[in-house]
Amino acid sequence: MMEQGMRMFIILTCLMLTLTAKAIQAEERGNELARVSVHSTLTELNDFRPGYIYLVVENKTDTLLTVDRIEIAEYPDFIDIRKSSLDTTVVSRKKPVLVYPDKDTVNVGASGIYELFIEASDQLKPGKHLLLFNVLYHGWVPVETQQDTLSVIVRHPMTGSTTKTHEVEVKVFGEGEILGALSNAVTFLMMPGFIMVIVFAMAWKISAPAPYKEKLPGWLKEAKIIDLQFWVIAITMSLIMARWLYPILTELFSSGRRNYLYGYGFYDIVMMWWFSVLMGALSGLIAGGGVSLYRRISYRKAIHGNENPLEFLQKAVALGVKEAWLKKTTLKESGKSGYLIEEDDIKKESLWVIPRVHVLWQASADELYARFEDKIFDDKAILSDVLNTLVDGKKEGHEGKGLQGIEWEKSSHYIEKPLAVKKANLDSLKERENIFSSTMTGQ
């Protein structure tokens, strides 16, 4: 029994070795059916310059060779592969296969050429990428067999495949030229902030008021890209653009949402350039315009001395003057008196001094005149309340029951108009006094 078991073990082992040897031999013969080579000048690919790759299949048998299909085993998602530029069928991940029914056989000693049209989409990932092609074919190979005592060579069908690779460097059309124009100061990722900072400075000089046009940091005004402060702002703006602004802007103003962090093309460079210019210009114009508007508002609120009495006192109220009675002072140089409209402040070099204010009422303005008189002779009167009475008088003036006029009082003892007087020219202050006088026409 043991001898029979040993014999069976030896027979099975020999059988397995024979089958393995035949499988290896079949594989080697399958690989010997054809020689595949890759021919192409397409070593660089961009979004506007497609190209062809040619797979040359050489028949190494002495019978016809049939190419079944070409599988695209590996390729980047942003690359489209078709049989030709006129073909509409694109290789997909679900079906990464190209077939050539019109070139299905290769004659003995001949070669078949199988073209692949390679085209990049408009959002790329620059760098080197690998294309992997698996060419599958079948043919007939001679196999020697024993029939009785004779050796007979017969042809058996055999399949085979050959894998070939091709490396292409993917670039974005125009990227080198555009970034080269910036003296290689930036990369595409840093370009938005770089442009925005420079355009902001240009727009600021257009929109800002004259005294502020040159009031920019030197690194910003002169676009000193070697200054770290410049790059801190530029990089910050670039990151904001990349993470949030660009996807939002493309969704609002283009055919769809795009994100160049996952791939970009010439279209993205154009869009990014214009978005950056517009954002920089808009922010510069808004900033400069805001400063200009602020100056205008501040100028209208500030006291200049050429206002009429009512407007002057309304500005004084807006600047914080509350009481209607003001402290009297005398100017050392002229000896004339006036009233100090503002409190002393260590930061101020001079203070505004005003003459008395004379108010003329119309003959029928009895009610307003009486109300005004009650207020101006009250040492605790609020200046805004007094001015409200004058405003009401202006409204009633067209009916003959209001204000006839208001002016700075003419007197040889008082200054004739508001003056900004240096503190050194002011004499000691006296007690508060009523600054108003009033009469009615016909009195």
Rosetta blueprint (number, residue, H / E / L):
1 M L
2 M H
3 E H
4 Q H
5 G H
6 M H
7 R H
8 M H
9 F H
10 I H
11 I H
12 L H
13 T H
14 C H
15 L H
16 M H
17 L H
18 T H
19 L H
20 T H
21 A H
22 K H
23 A H
24 I H
25 Q H
26 A H
27 E H
28 E H
29 R H
30 G H
31 N H
32 E L
33 L L
34 A E
35 R E
36 V E
37 S E
38 V E
39 H E
40 S L
41 T L
42 L L
43 T L
44 E E
45 L E
46 N E
47 D L
48 F L
49 R E
50 P L
51 G E
52 Y E
53 I E
54 Y E
55 L E
56 V E
57 V E
58 E E
59 N E
60 K L
61 T L
62 D L
63 T L
64 L L
65 L E
66 T E
67 V E
68 D E
69 R E
70 I E
71 E E
72 I E
73 A E
74 E E
75 Y L
76 P L
77 D L
78 F L
79 I E
80 D E
81 I E
82 R E
83 K L
84 S L
85 S L
86 L L
87 D L
88 T L
89 T L
90 V L
91 V L
92 S L
93 R L
94 K L
95 K L
96 P L
97 V E
98 L E
99 V L
100 Y L
101 P H
102 D H
103 K H
104 D L
105 T E
106 V E
107 N L
108 V L
109 G L
110 A L
111 S E
112 G E
113 I E
114 Y E
115 E E
116 L E
117 F E
118 I E
119 E E
120 A E
121 S L
122 D L
123 Q L
124 L E
125 K L
126 P L
127 G E
128 K E
129 H E
130 L E
131 L E
132 L E
133 F E
134 N E
135 V E
136 L E
137 Y E
138 H E
139 G E
140 W E
141 V E
142 P E
143 V E
144 E E
145 T E
146 Q E
147 Q E
148 D L
149 T L
150 L E
151 S E
152 V E
153 I E
154 V E
155 R E
156 H E
157 P E
158 M E
159 T E
160 G E
161 S E
162 T E
163 T E
164 K E
165 T E
166 H E
167 E E
168 V E
169 E E
170 V E
171 K L
172 V L
173 F L
174 G L
175 E H
176 G H
177 E H
178 I H
179 L H
180 G H
181 A H
182 L L
183 S L
184 N L
185 A L
186 V L
187 T L
188 F L
189 L L
190 M L
191 M H
192 P H
193 G H
194 F H
195 I H
196 M H
197 V H
198 I H
199 V H
200 F H
201 A H
202 M H
203 A H
204 W H
205 K H
206 I H
207 S H
208 A L
209 P L
210 A H
211 P H
212 Y H
213 K L
214 E L
215 K L
216 L L
217 P L
218 G H
219 W H
220 L H
221 K H
222 E L
223 A L
224 K L
225 I L
226 I L
227 D L
228 L H
229 Q H
230 F H
231 W H
232 V H
233 I H
234 A H
235 I H
236 T H
237 M H
238 S H
239 L H
240 I H
241 M H
242 A H
243 R H
244 W H
245 L H
246 Y H
247 P H
248 I H
249 L H
250 T H
251 E H
252 L H
253 F H
254 S L
255 S L
256 G L
257 R L
258 R L
259 N L
260 Y L
261 L L
262 Y L
263 G L
264 Y E
265 G L
266 F H
267 Y H
268 D H
269 I H
270 V H
271 M H
272 M H
273 W H
274 W H
275 F H
276 S H
277 V H
278 L H
279 M H
280 G H
281 A H
282 L H
283 S H
284 G H
285 L H
286 I H
287 A H
288 G H
289 G H
290 G H
291 V H
292 S H
293 L H
294 Y H
295 R H
296 R H
297 I H
298 S H
299 Y H
300 R H
301 K H
302 A L
303 I L
304 H L
305 G L
306 N L
307 E L
308 N L
309 P H
310 L H
311 E H
312 F H
313 L H
314 Q H
315 K H
316 A H
317 V H
318 A H
319 L L
320 G L
321 V L
322 K L
323 E E
324 A L
325 W E
326 L E
327 K E
328 K E
329 T E
330 T E
331 L E
332 K L
333 E L
334 S L
335 G L
336 K L
337 S E
338 G E
339 Y E
340 L E
341 I L
342 E L
343 E L
344 D L
345 D L
346 I L
347 K L
348 K L
349 E L
350 S E
351 L E
352 W E
353 V E
354 I E
355 P L
356 R L
357 V E
358 H E
359 V E
360 L E
361 W E
362 Q L
363 A L
364 S L
365 A L
366 D H
367 E H
368 L H
369 Y H
370 A H
371 R H
372 F H
373 E H
374 D H
375 K H
376 I H
377 F L
378 D L
379 D L
380 K L
381 A L
382 I E
383 L H
384 S H
385 D H
386 V H
387 L H
388 N H
389 T H
390 L H
391 V H
392 D H
393 G H
394 K H
395 K H
396 E H
397 G H
398 H H
399 E H
400 G L
401 K L
402 G L
403 L E
404 Q E
405 G E
406 I E
407 E E
408 W E
409 E L
410 K L
411 S L
412 S L
413 H L
414 Y E
415 I L
416 E L
417 K L
418 P L
419 L E
420 A E
421 V E
422 K E
423 K H
424 A H
425 N H
426 L E
427 D L
428 S L
429 L L
430 K L
431 E L
432 R E
433 E E
434 N E
435 I L
436 F E
437 S E
438 S E
439 T E
440 M E
441 T L
442 G L
443 Q L
